[in-house]
Amino acid sequence: MPSVDRITRVNELLKREIADLVERGGIAPSNSVLVSVTEVKTSVDLRKALVFISVFGGDKEVKHNVLRKLQKRRVDLQKNISRVVSLKYTPVLKFTLDDRMESGDRVLSILEESQDNDEE
């Protein structure tokens, strides 16, 4: 069974490689939309990886289209990763939207609004 340190290193390596492939692969529908890989969580047996994606600059439909495009290209992405990353198994990728950044932005804007109201 791989150690926690090894899984952490694998997660970071996969995150970097997937981000590079997403950037080069034209996943973003336009230049005004930024697609970012925020986190990768690999299973203990290294056979599955959950990839968290943030999409900035688009509405819900754009975000779901990006997610669908990634799911369609999943096998090609895995093949490209297997060429670069030396693992016994190339993890099966599963993509999910990460809305933590948006939630954080909403909290910050509410706090700023509250502070502005207090100052008045």
DRENLO-676135 format. One record per atom (N, C-alpha, C): residue number from 1; residue in three letters; x, y, z; atom name. Coordinates in pm, 1 decimal, m for minus. Layout:
! residues N
> bapa/domar/px/py/pz/bati
> NUM/Ala/X/Y/Z/CA
...
END
This chain:
! residues 120
> bapa/domar/px/py/pz/bati
> 1/Met/85.2/m118.8/0.0/N
> 1/Met/0.0/0.0/0.0/CA
> 1/Met/89.6/124.8/0.0/C
> 2/Pro/62.0/219.9/m90.3/N
> 2/Pro/145.7/339.3/m97.6/CA
> 2/Pro/130.7/426.4/26.6/C
> 3/Ser/239.5/495.3/59.9/N
> 3/Ser/235.8/583.8/175.9/CA
> 3/Ser/161.2/712.9/142.6/C
> 4/Val/126.9/785.8/248.0/N
> 4/Val/56.6/913.0/230.6/CA
> 4/Val/143.8/1010.3/151.2/C
> 5/Asp/274.0/1010.0/180.9/N
> 5/Asp/365.0/1098.7/107.4/CA
> 5/Asp/366.5/1065.7/m41.5/C
> 6/Arg/364.7/937.9/m73.7/N
> 6/Arg/366.2/898.2/m214.8/CA
> 6/Arg/237.3/941.2/m283.4/C
> 7/Ile/124.9/922.0/m218.6/N
> 7/Ile/m3.1/962.6/m278.4/CA
> 7/Ile/m5.9/1114.7/m297.3/C
> 8/Thr/46.7/1187.7/m200.5/N
> 8/Thr/53.2/1333.3/m213.2/CA
> 8/Thr/137.4/1372.3/m333.9/C
> 9/Arg/250.6/1307.4/m351.2/N
> 9/Arg/336.9/1336.9/m467.5/CA
> 9/Arg/267.2/1300.2/m598.2/C
> 10/Val/199.4/1185.1/m600.3/N
> 10/Val/126.0/1143.1/m720.2/CA
> 10/Val/15.3/1243.8/m751.0/C
> 11/Asn/m57.4/1288.1/m647.8/N
> 11/Asn/m163.5/1387.6/m667.9/CA
> 11/Asn/m108.2/1514.9/m731.1/C
> 12/Glu/2.5/1564.2/m680.4/N
> 12/Glu/61.4/1687.5/m733.9/CA
> 12/Glu/113.1/1667.2/m876.1/C
> 13/Leu/174.3/1552.9/m900.8/N
> 13/Leu/222.9/1522.8/m1035.6/CA
> 13/Leu/107.8/1514.4/m1135.0/C
> 14/Leu/2.0/1444.3/m1097.6/N
> 14/Leu/m114.9/1433.8/m1185.5/CA
> 14/Leu/m179.4/1570.8/m1207.1/C
> 15/Lys/m189.3/1648.9/m1101.8/N
> 15/Lys/m247.9/1782.8/m1113.5/CA
> 15/Lys/m171.3/1865.9/m1215.8/C
> 16/Arg/m40.5/1864.8/m1205.0/N
> 16/Arg/43.4/1942.7/m1297.0/CA
> 16/Arg/27.9/1893.9/m1441.9/C
> 17/Glu/32.5/1762.5/m1460.6/N
> 17/Glu/22.5/1706.7/m1596.0/CA
> 17/Glu/m116.2/1728.8/m1656.8/C
> 18/Ile/m220.5/1709.4/m1577.7/N
> 18/Ile/m356.5/1729.4/m1628.5/CA
> 18/Ile/m377.7/1876.6/m1662.6/C
> 19/Ala/m329.5/1965.5/m1576.8/N
> 19/Ala/m342.2/2109.5/m1603.2/CA
> 19/Ala/m273.7/2145.9/m1733.6/C
> 20/Asp/m156.4/2089.2/m1756.9/N
> 20/Asp/m83.7/2115.6/m1881.2/CA
> 20/Asp/m162.5/2063.6/m2001.9/C
> 21/Leu/m216.9/1944.4/m1991.2/N
> 21/Leu/m295.3/1887.5/m2101.1/CA
> 21/Leu/m423.1/1966.9/m2126.2/C
> 22/Val/m487.3/2013.2/m2020.1/N
> 22/Val/m609.7/2093.2/m2034.7/CA
> 22/Val/m577.0/2224.5/m2105.4/C
> 23/Glu/m465.5/2285.4/m2066.5/N
> 23/Glu/m426.5/2412.3/m2128.2/CA
> 23/Glu/m395.0/2395.0/m2276.8/C
> 24/Arg/m320.5/2291.2/m2309.0/N
> 24/Arg/m282.8/2268.4/m2449.2/CA
> 24/Arg/m396.2/2209.2/m2532.1/C
> 25/Gly/m494.0/2145.9/m2464.9/N
> 25/Gly/m598.1/2072.9/m2536.0/CA
> 25/Gly/m717.0/2154.3/m2581.0/C
> 26/Gly/m716.4/2283.1/m2555.1/N
> 26/Gly/m827.7/2366.5/m2599.9/CA
> 26/Gly/m958.9/2332.2/m2532.5/C
> 27/Ile/m954.1/2301.2/m2405.2/N
> 27/Ile/m1075.4/2266.2/m2331.5/CA
> 27/Ile/m1162.4/2389.6/m2307.0/C
> 28/Ala/m1096.8/2503.3/m2280.4/N
> 28/Ala/m1171.8/2627.6/m2256.5/CA
> 28/Ala/m1242.5/2668.7/m2385.1/C
> 29/Pro/m1371.6/2703.3/m2377.0/N
> 29/Pro/m1447.8/2736.7/m2497.4/CA
> 29/Pro/m1406.2/2869.0/m2562.8/C
> 30/Ser/m1342.3/2958.6/m2486.1/N
> 30/Ser/m1298.3/3085.6/m2543.0/CA
> 30/Ser/m1184.3/3141.5/m2457.7/C
> 31/Asn/m1121.9/3248.5/m2506.0/N
> 31/Asn/m1012.4/3310.6/m2431.3/CA
> 31/Asn/m1060.2/3379.3/m2304.1/C
> 32/Ser/m1189.4/3407.0/m2295.2/N
> 32/Ser/m1242.4/3474.5/m2176.4/CA
> 32/Ser/m1277.3/3375.6/m2064.1/C
> 33/Val/m1257.5/3246.7/m2088.7/N
> 33/Val/m1287.1/3143.5/m1989.2/CA
> 33/Val/m1156.7/3075.4/m1949.3/C
> 34/Leu/m1135.0/3065.9/m1818.2/N
> 34/Leu/m1015.5/3001.5/m1765.4/CA
> 34/Leu/m1055.8/2869.9/m1699.4/C
> 35/Val/m991.9/2762.1/m1742.0/N
> 35/Val/m1015.8/2630.4/m1682.6/CA
> 35/Val/m892.4/2594.7/m1601.5/C
> 36/Ser/m914.2/2562.9/m1474.3/N
> 36/Ser/m803.4/2536.9/m1383.6/CA
> 36/Ser/m824.4/2405.0/m1309.7/C
> 37/Val/m717.2/2328.4/m1295.7/N
> 37/Val/m720.6/2206.4/m1215.2/CA
> 37/Val/m681.5/2248.0/m1073.8/C
> 38/Thr/m774.2/2238.0/m979.6/N
> 38/Thr/m748.2/2286.7/m844.4/CA
> 38/Thr/m695.9/2178.5/m750.4/C
> 39/Glu/m732.5/2054.5/m777.2/N
> 39/Glu/m690.2/1947.3/m687.0/CA
> 39/Glu/m711.1/1812.5/m755.1/C
> 40/Val/m629.6/1716.3/m716.8/N
> 40/Val/m647.0/1577.6/m761.1/CA
> 40/Val/m640.2/1490.3/m636.3/C
> 41/Lys/m736.4/1401.1/m622.4/N
> 41/Lys/m737.6/1305.8/m511.3/CA
> 41/Lys/m732.3/1165.1/m570.4/C
> 42/Thr/m620.3/1099.6/m549.9/N
> 42/Thr/m600.1/965.4/m602.1/CA
> 42/Thr/m637.2/863.1/m495.7/C
> 43/Ser/m699.9/754.7/m538.9/N
> 43/Ser/m735.3/648.6/m444.2/CA
> 43/Ser/m608.2/581.3/m393.0/C
> 44/Val/m620.0/512.9/m280.7/N
> 44/Val/m505.0/448.8/m217.8/CA
> 44/Val/m440.0/346.2/m310.3/C
> 45/Asp/m520.1/276.8/m390.4/N
> 45/Asp/m464.5/176.5/m481.7/CA
> 45/Asp/m414.6/238.4/m613.2/C
> 46/Leu/m424.0/370.1/m625.8/N
> 46/Leu/m375.6/446.9/m741.8/CA
> 46/Leu/m448.0/412.2/m871.8/C
> 47/Arg/m565.4/354.0/m862.7/N
> 47/Arg/m639.4/316.7/m983.6/CA
> 47/Arg/m743.2/419.5/m1025.4/C
> 48/Lys/m779.5/509.7/m934.9/N
> 48/Lys/m878.8/613.3/m966.4/CA
> 48/Lys/m826.9/747.6/m917.5/C
> 49/Ala/m866.2/851.7/m989.0/N
> 49/Ala/m830.2/987.0/m946.7/CA
> 49/Ala/m948.1/1079.5/m972.4/C
> 50/Leu/m985.5/1152.6/m868.6/N
> 50/Leu/m1090.7/1252.5/m879.1/CA
> 50/Leu/m1021.7/1386.3/m904.2/C
> 51/Val/m1058.1/1450.2/m1016.0/N
> 51/Val/m993.3/1574.3/m1058.7/CA
> 51/Val/m1092.8/1688.8/m1041.3/C
> 52/Phe/m1055.4/1785.6/m957.4/N
> 52/Phe/m1140.2/1901.4/m930.8/CA
> 52/Phe/m1104.6/2012.8/m1028.9/C
> 53/Ile/m1206.2/2064.3/m1097.5/N
> 53/Ile/m1189.2/2165.2/m1201.7/CA
> 53/Ile/m1265.0/2291.5/m1163.6/C
> 54/Ser/m1198.9/2406.1/m1176.3/N
> 54/Ser/m1266.3/2535.2/m1161.4/CA
> 54/Ser/m1273.9/2600.5/m1298.6/C
> 55/Val/m1387.5/2660.7/m1326.2/N
> 55/Val/m1406.7/2731.7/m1452.6/CA
> 55/Val/m1442.8/2875.7/m1417.7/C
> 56/Phe/m1356.7/2968.5/m1458.6/N
> 56/Phe/m1377.9/3109.9/m1430.6/CA
> 56/Phe/m1418.5/3181.1/m1559.2/C
> 57/Gly/m1517.3/3268.8/m1547.4/N
> 57/Gly/m1556.6/3348.7/m1662.5/CA
> 57/Gly/m1671.4/3290.0/m1742.9/C
> 58/Gly/m1740.9/3194.8/m1687.8/N
> 58/Gly/m1853.0/3136.4/m1760.8/CA
> 58/Gly/m1970.2/3109.1/m1668.6/C
> 59/Asp/m2087.5/3094.9/m1728.6/N
> 59/Asp/m2205.3/3062.5/m1649.0/CA
> 59/Asp/m2211.5/2911.1/m1625.0/C
> 60/Lys/m2319.7/2865.8/m1564.0/N
> 60/Lys/m2332.7/2723.5/m1531.0/CA
> 60/Lys/m2328.0/2634.7/m1655.0/C
> 61/Glu/m2388.8/2681.6/m1762.4/N
> 61/Glu/m2390.2/2602.2/m1885.9/CA
> 61/Glu/m2248.6/2583.9/m1940.8/C
> 62/Val/m2170.0/2690.6/m1939.4/N
> 62/Val/m2030.7/2683.1/m1985.9/CA
> 62/Val/m1953.1/2584.9/m1899.1/C
> 63/Lys/m1973.0/2592.0/m1768.5/N
> 63/Lys/m1902.1/2503.3/m1675.9/CA
> 63/Lys/m1936.9/2357.2/m1702.6/C
> 64/His/m2063.5/2329.2/m1723.0/N
> 64/His/m2104.4/2191.7/m1748.7/CA
> 64/His/m2057.6/2143.5/m1886.3/C
> 65/Asn/m2049.3/2234.3/m1983.4/N
> 65/Asn/m1995.2/2197.5/m2114.5/CA
> 65/Asn/m1847.0/2162.0/m2104.7/C
> 66/Val/m1772.3/2237.6/m2024.4/N
> 66/Val/m1630.2/2207.9/m2002.6/CA
> 66/Val/m1617.3/2070.2/m1937.6/C
> 67/Leu/m1699.9/2043.6/m1839.5/N
> 67/Leu/m1696.2/1914.3/m1770.9/CA
> 67/Leu/m1728.0/1799.3/m1867.7/C
> 68/Arg/m1828.6/1819.1/m1952.2/N
> 68/Arg/m1863.4/1716.2/m2051.7/CA
> 68/Arg/m1748.2/1694.1/m2149.9/C
> 69/Lys/m1684.9/1802.5/m2192.4/N
> 69/Lys/m1573.1/1791.4/m2285.8/CA
> 69/Lys/m1457.8/1712.6/m2221.7/C
> 70/Leu/m1430.8/1738.6/m2094.7/N
> 70/Leu/m1325.5/1665.0/m2024.7/CA
> 70/Leu/m1360.6/1517.1/m2012.8/C
> 71/Gln/m1486.8/1487.5/m1982.5/N
> 71/Gln/m1528.7/1347.4/m1971.4/CA
> 71/Gln/m1513.9/1275.6/m2106.1/C
> 72/Lys/m1547.6/1344.4/m2215.0/N
> 72/Lys/m1534.2/1284.0/m2348.1/CA
> 72/Lys/m1388.5/1256.6/m2381.8/C
> 73/Arg/m1298.7/1343.6/m2337.1/N
> 73/Arg/m1155.7/1329.6/m2368.8/CA
> 73/Arg/m1078.4/1252.9/m2262.4/C
> 74/Arg/m1149.0/1196.9/m2167.3/N
> 74/Arg/m1085.8/1128.7/m2054.2/CA
> 74/Arg/m985.0/1022.3/m2096.6/C
> 75/Val/m1021.6/936.9/m2188.5/N
> 75/Val/m933.0/828.3/m2231.3/CA
> 75/Val/m806.4/884.1/m2295.5/C
> 76/Asp/m819.5/985.4/m2380.5/N
> 76/Asp/m701.6/1046.6/m2442.8/CA
> 76/Asp/m612.2/1112.5/m2338.1/C
> 77/Leu/m674.0/1178.9/m2241.5/N
> 77/Leu/m596.0/1241.1/m2133.9/CA
> 77/Leu/m519.8/1134.6/m2055.9/C
> 78/Gln/m584.6/1023.5/m2025.1/N
> 78/Gln/m519.2/915.0/m1952.5/CA
> 78/Gln/m402.2/858.0/m2032.5/C
> 79/Lys/m419.3/842.4/m2163.9/N
> 79/Lys/m310.6/791.3/m2248.3/CA
> 79/Lys/m192.0/886.8/m2245.8/C
> 80/Asn/m220.0/1016.2/m2257.4/N
> 80/Asn/m111.6/1114.1/m2253.0/CA
> 80/Asn/m40.6/1113.4/m2117.9/C
> 81/Ile/m116.4/1098.5/m2011.2/N
> 81/Ile/m56.6/1093.2/m1877.9/CA
> 81/Ile/31.2/969.5/m1863.8/C
> 82/Ser/m14.8/856.6/m1918.2/N
> 82/Ser/62.5/732.4/m1905.5/CA
> 82/Ser/196.7/742.3/m1976.7/C
> 83/Arg/206.3/827.3/m2077.5/N
> 83/Arg/333.2/845.7/m2148.7/CA
> 83/Arg/433.4/926.5/m2066.1/C
> 84/Val/381.3/1012.6/m1980.2/N
> 84/Val/466.9/1105.1/m1905.8/CA
> 84/Val/492.6/1058.3/m1762.7/C
> 85/Val/390.5/1001.4/m1700.7/N
> 85/Val/398.3/962.5/m1559.7/CA
> 85/Val/419.8/811.7/m1550.9/C
> 86/Ser/523.3/771.9/m1480.0/N
> 86/Ser/554.1/629.4/m1465.8/CA
> 86/Ser/487.3/574.2/m1340.5/C
> 87/Leu/373.5/512.1/m1360.7/N
> 87/Leu/302.2/444.1/m1253.3/CA
> 87/Leu/265.6/305.2/m1302.4/C
> 88/Lys/249.6/214.4/m1208.8/N
> 88/Lys/209.8/79.1/m1246.8/CA
> 88/Lys/76.8/81.7/m1320.8/C
> 89/Tyr/m17.4/162.2/m1268.9/N
> 89/Tyr/m146.9/179.8/m1333.0/CA
> 89/Tyr/m167.4/328.4/m1358.1/C
> 90/Thr/m224.9/360.7/m1471.4/N
> 90/Thr/m267.2/498.3/m1493.4/CA
> 90/Thr/m406.5/510.6/m1435.1/C
> 91/Pro/m425.6/602.9/m1340.8/N
> 91/Pro/m556.8/613.0/m1276.4/CA
> 91/Pro/m666.7/650.7/m1375.9/C
> 92/Val/m784.9/596.4/m1352.8/N
> 92/Val/m902.6/635.6/m1428.6/CA
> 92/Val/m945.8/771.3/m1373.6/C
> 93/Leu/m956.0/869.2/m1461.8/N
> 93/Leu/m987.8/1005.3/m1420.5/CA
> 93/Leu/m1138.3/1027.2/m1414.1/C
> 94/Lys/m1180.0/1095.6/m1310.6/N
> 94/Lys/m1318.9/1140.2/m1299.3/CA
> 94/Lys/m1313.8/1288.5/m1267.0/C
> 95/Phe/m1387.5/1367.7/m1342.6/N
> 95/Phe/m1383.6/1512.9/m1327.8/CA
> 95/Phe/m1506.2/1562.4/m1253.1/C
> 96/Thr/m1484.6/1661.6/m1168.9/N
> 96/Thr/m1594.2/1724.9/m1096.9/CA
> 96/Thr/m1566.0/1874.6/m1085.4/C
> 97/Leu/m1672.6/1952.2/m1083.3/N
> 97/Leu/m1656.7/2096.8/m1070.0/CA
> 97/Leu/m1622.8/2132.5/m926.4/C
> 98/Asp/m1530.8/2224.3/m911.0/N
> 98/Asp/m1488.7/2273.1/m779.8/CA
> 98/Asp/m1537.9/2416.2/m765.3/C
> 99/Asp/m1634.1/2436.1/m678.1/N
> 99/Asp/m1690.1/2570.7/m661.3/CA
> 99/Asp/m1642.8/2637.7/m532.4/C
> 100/Arg/m1537.5/2585.5/m472.2/N
> 100/Arg/m1487.4/2643.5/m347.5/CA
> 100/Arg/m1439.3/2787.0/m366.6/C
> 101/Met/m1377.5/2817.0/m480.5/N
> 101/Met/m1330.0/2953.1/m506.1/CA
> 101/Met/m1447.7/3049.7/m515.8/C
> 102/Glu/m1550.5/3008.8/m586.5/N
> 102/Glu/m1669.4/3093.7/m599.5/CA
> 102/Glu/m1735.2/3116.0/m464.7/C
> 103/Ser/m1742.0/3010.5/m384.5/N
> 103/Ser/m1801.0/3023.7/m251.0/CA
> 103/Ser/m1719.2/3120.6/m166.9/C
> 104/Gly/m1587.7/3111.1/m176.4/N
> 104/Gly/m1500.3/3203.1/m103.9/CA
> 104/Gly/m1519.6/3346.3/m149.1/C
> 105/Asp/m1532.3/3365.3/m281.3/N
> 105/Asp/m1556.2/3499.9/m334.7/CA
> 105/Asp/m1687.8/3556.5/m283.7/C
> 106/Arg/m1791.1/3471.1/m278.1/N
> 106/Arg/m1921.0/3516.2/m228.0/CA
> 106/Arg/m1912.0/3558.4/m81.4/C
> 107/Val/m1841.6/3479.2/m1.2/N
> 107/Val/m1824.6/3512.1/140.6/CA
> 107/Val/m1750.5/3644.5/155.2/C
> 108/Leu/m1643.1/3663.4/77.0/N
> 108/Leu/m1568.0/3788.7/83.7/CA
> 108/Leu/m1653.5/3908.0/44.1/C
> 109/Ser/m1735.1/3893.1/m59.6/N
> 109/Ser/m1818.8/4005.9/m102.1/CA
> 109/Ser/m1925.4/4037.3/3.8/C
> 110/Ile/m1978.5/3934.8/68.7/N
> 110/Ile/m2075.9/3957.7/176.5/CA
> 110/Ile/m2008.4/4029.4/293.1/C
> 111/Leu/m1887.0/3987.9/327.5/N
> 111/Leu/m1814.2/4053.6/435.9/CA
> 111/Leu/m1783.9/4200.0/402.3/C
> 112/Glu/m1742.0/4224.2/277.6/N
> 112/Glu/m1714.7/4361.8/235.4/CA
> 112/Glu/m1840.9/4446.6/240.2/C
> 113/Glu/m1951.8/4389.0/194.2/N
> 113/Glu/m2080.1/4458.8/196.2/CA
> 113/Glu/m2120.9/4491.8/339.9/C
> 114/Ser/m2101.9/4395.5/427.1/N
> 114/Ser/m2135.2/4416.2/568.4/CA
> 114/Ser/m2048.5/4525.0/630.7/C
> 115/Gln/m1920.3/4523.6/595.5/N
> 115/Gln/m1828.1/4625.3/646.3/CA
> 115/Gln/m1866.3/4764.1/595.4/C
> 116/Asp/m1904.4/4774.3/468.3/N
> 116/Asp/m1946.2/4901.9/410.4/CA
> 116/Asp/m2071.3/4953.8/479.8/C
> 117/Asn/m2165.8/4864.8/508.9/N
> 117/Asn/m2288.8/4903.0/577.7/CA
> 117/Asn/m2260.0/4949.5/721.2/C
> 118/Asp/m2164.7/4885.1/787.3/N
> 118/Asp/m2127.8/4923.6/923.6/CA
> 118/Asp/m2064.0/5062.4/926.6/C
> 119/Glu/m1986.3/5094.5/821.2/N
> 119/Glu/m1919.8/5223.8/814.8/CA
> 119/Glu/m2017.5/5338.0/789.7/C
> 120/Glu/m2129.2/5307.5/727.2/N
> 120/Glu/m2229.5/5411.2/698.1/CA
> 120/Glu/m2307.7/5438.4/818.4/C
END
